[in-house]
Amino acid sequence: MIHDSRSRLDPVAFDAVHFADTFWAPRIKLVREQTIPFQYQQCKETGRIDALRLDWKPGQEPVPHIFWESDIAKWLEAASYSLAVHPDPELDDLVDQVVALLAGAQQHDGYLNVYFTVVEPGCRWTDLRDAHELYCAGHLIEAGVAHFQATGKRQLLEVVQRYADHIATVFGQDPGQKRGYCGHEEIELALVKLYRATGSEKYLRLSQYFVDERGRKPFYFEQEAEERATPGFFSTMFPEREQERAKFREYNQSHLPMREQTEVVGHAVRAMYLYCAMADLAREVGDVSLAQACERLWQHLTTKRMYLTGGIGSSRANEGFTSDYDLPNESAYAETCAAVGLVFWAHRMLHLDCDGHYADVLERALYNGVLSGISLDGKRFFYVNPLASAGDAHRYEWFGCACCPPNIARLLSSLGQYFYSQSASELVVHLYASGQAQLQVGGQALTVQQTTSYPWDGAVRLVAEQLAEPTTFNIKLRIPGWCSEPAVRVNGAAVNVAASLKKGYVSIERTWQAGDVIELELPMAIKRVYAHPAVEADQGCVALQRGPIVYCLEGVDHASVPLQELELPVSQPLQATFHPDLLDGVVALHGSALATNQAAWDGQLYTSRPPDMQETPLTAIPYYAWDNRQPGEMRVWIHEHRS
Amino acid sequence: MIHDSRSRLDPVAFDAVHFADTFWAPRIKLVREQTIPFQYQQCKETGRIDALRLDWKPGQEPVPHIFWESDIAKWLEAASYSLAVHPDPELDDLVDQVVALLAGAQQHDGYLNVYFTVVEPGCRWTDLRDAHELYCAGHLIEAGVAHFQATGKRQLLEVVQRYADHIATVFGQDPGQKRGYCGHEEIELALVKLYRATGSEKYLRLSQYFVDERGRKPFYFEQEAEERATPGFFSTMFPEREQERAKFREYNQSHLPMREQTEVVGHAVRAMYLYCAMADLAREVGDVSLAQACERLWQHLTTKRMYLTGGIGSSRANEGFTSDYDLPNESAYAETCAAVGLVFWAHRMLHLDCDGHYADVLERALYNGVLSGISLDGKRFFYVNPLASAGDAHRYEWFGCACCPPNIARLLSSLGQYFYSQSASELVVHLYASGQAQLQVGGQALTVQQTTSYPWDGAVRLVAEQLAEPTTFNIKLRIPGWCSEPAVRVNGAAVNVAASLKKGYVSIERTWQAGDVIELELPMAIKRVYAHPAVEADQGCVALQRGPIVYCLEGVDHASVPLQELELPVSQPLQATFHPDLLDGVVALHGSALATNQAAWDGQLYTSRPPDMQETPLTAIPYYAWDNRQPGEMRVWIHEHRS
């Protein structure tokens, strides 16, 4: 059953939203002016681009790497989005050159992968678990769709269609086909995008096949390894894999059929990409069992295994999940890509069921765990996003495994789509930022103008502009979960929020006309946040949040005392102050903490005199902005002095 | 310069003290009846004993291990001590058999090491860093001295003298001698014991040589490895050793000459044994620079790197020290042998300078970090002594590397020597337990009868018995550092403690006669203990101590709430109650803690409502006695609710 797509709620196109704010617009500009050119340069200098010429010879350095297409594809995707909202002939030309190289690298049968064309030409599809072949194909498909949507040019779309067509001949349940799927999920969600862009259901079916086949017995990856009878990629990275088969099945979520999975396990980015595809399929084909599986996994993730920042995957060992409530701060992995993946998944869940809980998590990850991944100057990146640091964690310019920087770039370059959704009868506003959106509701074109200082202030003014004739439809406005006393006015008249609030959204159904004004007041009280008592790392601690922004302490603001020694009294008032010159303009929180008076300490390691505490000033800055000044300590969870 | 030994303070002989208490006497009996026979059986069953027959042939299993003599030697040492205080013809006979086997294994030149006689016969002294050859020799020497002192039999003493004589020909600064020293210190302190037992200064000189040579450039172990040009022992265990030379020099304290060392570093047991020898040498030859080095290292250890239990060496990676204040609880290594070594070192420091601070640390380690190493039934052992456990740490019956069980056995079998010291003019009482001691003070034989319920009660009664004639001498009684309001009476008359307390001891000089009674009152208030604020693991936490006993919480007493969720209010009164049937009779602490009301928790991972706390009963038991009931969680440091 394919759903009727006319009545359903869809995200707006990413280029329908124009940012005119001081928070996102400068960041998107940075991505355009700094990150995208810099990433191209990195792809070029490291040999990734030129490898597409397929002229590599054995013995030559560098050897093309199995990941390389994914980096190029994510750069292409980000560059395409950027071109759509900010035409740039030079970038357009550069993109066309790379697309031509990709087209030239495609084989006659549609296959497109440098490594398995020039380095190991006889070994296509022999190591699905680790060789990332379908993963790279997925990113190429996403790039092809983005390039087409952004520029209208079909060349790359056609390249990836031919590749997808080839893949559809190789994989499936028909005789002679491989019953495999990728060890690093990604192609599943890409194929749904390709279906949406082309209308060709074969791509939807192929995605369904990959999702349905996963986790069935006999386990494909183990069969494949036996048949191949060579060690395969990463055999040295995971020497214990044979002894711990169950654990390594979980690593790539292939331990059980997806509809039987109830816990988020394994590699976090892989999990997110897979869950995205599951939510997409649930929506496109109305598959209730997949939707229920998504909902179970979502509940598990967000109530047991997610950092306050929206970071996920606490362990470096598997770049992924460990056990419930195991959320260490200093050793947190919380890969940037995983937080990006959570935004992707939350967005899809929101379109299965427009519940503010999904948008709350999306917003949490976006403003915190994602944004911390990129420096204020757009040039340095965190791969790993700890919630505490002794001072030795810093952003780097580029990574050998370069997944995170282009992932942030493609997210920020297409950010508009996360702000609004629309259907024939409804307009939904999920996020707030100054700017303009071109929408289609009730058969009418509508321009909405937002004015706000979000995320620093919760006053939002929405004006309906350019609505040709008065039209009756519903507007839903998200009331963020962090906001306890919201107020809404339409043309100056108060809306009964309590009565019209449902699943985190206030609904206002009326006949709208041009010039109508909606005003939201979302008071941003400073909130003290406590973690579930089973989270050992946060016991006795408190975190600070204001609006969607999670705060942290940095050493540079507390030179006289190590951060772990600060105790924030439970009744200590805190003030929020906007500092235009601090960290590109942020609201910082100020107050007073207690710290052990070390001068009064008797020099002993242990003492039975209660510590003598003295007041010391406390300053908290947004978590995303840490490590942009003098290097030093950082921590999100502060000891609370409960007196 | 050799000191005049007549005027100096010496520990009493271990067999001069007879325990008649309910704390130590049953433990010493357990060691005698359980641990010593069990350890012999283990040495026998694992092939350690029979390997002394030197009939091993290549290909035969088990292959004699380089550590084996040390296990046999520590058993011999413990068995000898036991024989001295509790004659046992059967054990005496068994000891004689093992001594005869050792004598038979000795080579014509005096060399005595099974591994390098039968397994790698050409490789003597080629891997001093890792092969433990001089380490094993040291334990044999300690066993030879103990056997002689305990039984008067000279056979083993003569064997180890011949071995030491041989070693003295191999090592030294003369032409043709090796300028080496052992990677695992031990022989240095053993040679001082051999000197004291035989009066032969050559052993003292050899010990001096080993201590003085250590850390000189060029670094012997690196030269040795180059000359040997084979990987050596443990090359696979430390593959990074070549890249991290500085770190691995610290591992065995050979990075600097000992007089230049100011920080305790590297493998904790090795450090302790070396510092013991340094303190011994400082005392025997009046070497002030060595005494100063000891004092610096002591200060560093006890103010920066020691657990509350007297456990030392926080890291499993090097079985040793890391950085200042790095004292994690659950991952604490705190090897039992290291705590035993700390007792040894503290005892020697106390005889360089009779300062209660040394005795306080000795007592802390003895009643806590050492005693935790052995189960109440004397059959199971902790090698590693964490200060918190999720429930997965339990004592084992035996270890492949079997250093800890016999180390506890030899300490407890010779415990008497730690209780009293004596000189021509002074009697010092360091520790308290019911029993009788045969002393020599002022040229007079004196018997002291102690009566006390220590460590459960601080009332101590000392009666001078069998003093032939009234004699003037000084009696010093230790006032433990944990005791804030001590009282002392002589024959019922109060002593002015404030006036006569110096360096932790009350001095009473008078003419003593038989029947004189000293009464001490050492009130055992329950103390809340706080760690230095730089100890991150203990921030916001409190530990409980009463008398010398450090307490912990166990899961079995708190079934309804995980221990990490308990918060002890700062003003919560606690009661101490003796339970004769609990854990062989202990004082437990009882009170009330707060815990998050999980029923009232809203199911969210994060919330901005302060946790709703409810009262829950709290029971703390002595740390040493944990893991003797139902397995489960344990923690020493409890979150403190500071309200």
Interface residues (C-beta under 8 A of the other chain):
Chain A: T302 T303 K304 M306 L308 W482 K527 R528 V529 Y530 A531 H532 P533 A534 V535 E536 Q539 G540 A543 Q545 P562 Q564 E565 E567 V570 A595 T596 Q598 W601 G603 Q604 L605 Y606 T607 S608 R609 P610 P611 H639 H641 R642 S643
Chain B: T302 T303 K304 M306 L308 W482 K527 R528 V529 Y530 A531 H532 P533 A534 V535 E536 Q539 G540 A543 Q545 P562 Q564 E565 E567 V570 A595 T596 Q598 W601 G603 Q604 L605 Y606 T607 S608 R609 P610 P611 H639 H641 R642 S643
